[in-house]
Every structure is written in C-alpha cells, then in structure tokens.
Amino acid sequence: MSSDQVDADQVASAVLAVPGVAELHAGVLGEIGTYLPGRRVTGVRVDDERCDVHVTLAWDAPVRETAQQVRDAVAPLVAVPVVVTVEDVATPGRLTPTTPPESPLQGVTAMNLSTIGLITGLLIAIAIAVGGFSGFLLAVVLGVAGFLVGGHLDGRFDLVAMVRGNRE
C-alpha cells in the first residue's frame, strides 16, 4: 500500500479512538499533517518510508502504553513503520477540540497567520528599503515570503512539500 492510498482520515480516527489520546497535534511548527483537497488532516503524515503520528495525551494516560496502543491501532492501516510522537499532555479541565472556548469577541474575525506574515514582511521591507523600484521589488518579495510562512503555520499549504517538489 503506497502513501497515496492511505486514508489519513481513517488513521486519524483510529488514533483518536485510543483511550488516553486527547487530540492529534500538528507539531511544533505545524509541520505534521496530510494535505487533502481543500483541507488538512492535522497530526498524521504518511510517506513511502514511515507514518508519523503526533498526539496530545490525556493527563492520566500512561505515555509508553498509550503510544504502543496508537502504533497497534495504526499498523493495520499502513504498510510502513508507525512513529508516534507525544507532543503535549492535556492538563485536567483543558478544553477538547469538540468544546470551543468562549470568546469575548464572538463574531469578530481575527487575522490569520498568513495575513500577519504578509503585513510583517511588508513592514520589514519598508524599514529596509525606503523607496525606489528596487525597494518596491524587495517589499513584494518579503511580503510573499511572509505570506508563505504564515500560510504554512496556518496549515493552508505545506511549504516543505513545495520546496522539496513533487516526488511522484
């Protein structure tokens, strides 16, 4: 079974069904995920060499035993070794993904990281170059770079895969 035949949603469901797994985790920089048309499965990345699963465990879950249960649950679904990384431990009373936090800004849309990255890149460009056509070009390049990094952190696209190119 090749990596493009693995159902990332099925792997995610199997992981979340393991007792002690609080949620899937995207990794420190949001790098762990499977990109599907129009969406992303966070915490699961399968390639031809291995299946990475990053999780947040419940406070009282035994780490080694739970990681082994995750490996055992995912192994029948993939034909590669399963590597489980425990990224975080959910403290008692922490909100789960199914219970959204109450926000004092109900209905207000916050800027996403792509927009913040774009603005930051543009401001840095303005600070570095003060005018002229070359300053304009530098502003555009840094703005695009900021947008790409912010979009990667938002999970809108996989910047690492873009840089590596298509391996197929």
N, C-alpha and C positions, 0 to 999 in steps of 0.2 A: 504494500500500500504506500503510494508516494505521498509527499506532504500536501499536494494539491487535492488529494482525495480524502483527507482527514476532515471531518466535520468539527470545526472549532467550537461550535455551539454545543455539540454533544460532549466534547471534552470538558467544557466549562460546566455543563450540567452535572457531569459525573463528579467533578471536583467539589462543586457546591453541595452535593448530596452527602459528602463525607462528614460525619459528626466531628465537630471541632473546627471546621473551616468557616470563618466568619464571612469572608469575601475574597474575590480574586484581586490581585494587586498589579498595577501597571509597571512596577519597578521604580527605582529612584528617580529616573528622568522620563518615565513614561514610555520606556523603550520596549516593554513586553506587551505584545498584542498581535492579533491576527486581523489584517485589514480585509474586509469583505466589501462588496459593492454598497456604498452608502453608509457603512457603519464599521465599528471596530469591536472585536471581542478582546476585552482587556484581560491580561494575566495569562494568556495562552499564546505560545509561539511554537509552531511546528515547522521544521525544515527537514532536509534529507538525512541529517545526522542525529537529531535529537528533538525531543519535545520538552520545552521549558514551561513550567507551571509555577507562577508566583502567587503566593497566598498570604492572607492575614488570618491568623488563628484566633480562636476564642481564648479568653484569659485563662481558663482552666483546662485547656486541651494539652495533652502531653505531646511535645513537639516531634520527637522521633517516631512515635507510634502513628501520629496523625499524618506525618509526611509519608510514611510507608503505606498507610491506607490510601492516600492520594495516588501514589505510584501504582498500587494494586488496582485501583479503580480505572486509571487511565490506560494502563498497559494493554488491555484487550482492544482498545480503540486505535492504537498506533503501532507501527512496525519498527519503531526506533526507541532507544532508551529514554525513559522519563526522568527529567531532572526537576526536583521540587525545591524551591527556594522559599523559605519563610521570611517575608519582608517585614512583617509587623505583627504585633499582638494587640487585639482589641481589648481595651480595658472594660471592666464591668460598667454597664449602663451606656456604653458608646452606641451611637445610632448605627443601625444597619442600613444597607443601601435601599431597603424597602420602606424605611421610615425617614422621609425627608426632613431636614432641620427646619424649624420655624425661623423665618427671616423677618426682620423688621422692615425690609424693603420688598414686601410682597408686590409682584407685578413690575418691579424695576429690573431692567435687563442690565447686567454688569458687562463690562468689556471683557471679551475673551482674550486669551494669551496671544492669539495671532494679531489682534488689533494693538495690544500693548507693545508687542515686539515691533510692529510696523512703526508706531509712534516713537518708540525708543530709538530705533535705527535712524529715523529721520532727524530726531533731535541731536543725536551724536554727529550725524553728517553736517548739520548746520553749524554745530560748535566747531567742527574741524575745518570745514571749508566755508569761507564767507563770500559766496557769490561766484559768478562766472559760470561758463558752460561746464568746466571740469568739476566745479562744486556741485552743480546740478546732477551730473552723472554719478558722482560719489554719493549724493543723497539718495538717488534711485537705487544704487547697488546696495547700500547699507539698509535702506528701507525694505528691499526684497529679502535680504538676509535675515533681518529681524522678523519679518512675516513668516519666513520658512521655519525658523527656530521656534517661534511662538506656536505655529500650526502643528509642529511636531509635538510640542509639550501639551497642546490641547488634544492631541490624538486624532487630528483631522487627516493626517497623512504620515507615512513612515519615511522620514528624512534619511535614515540609514539605508533603507532599500533603494531610495532614489540615488544616493551617492554610489552605492555598490552596483547599480544597474540591474537589469533583468537577467537572472541566471538560467532561464529556461532555454 
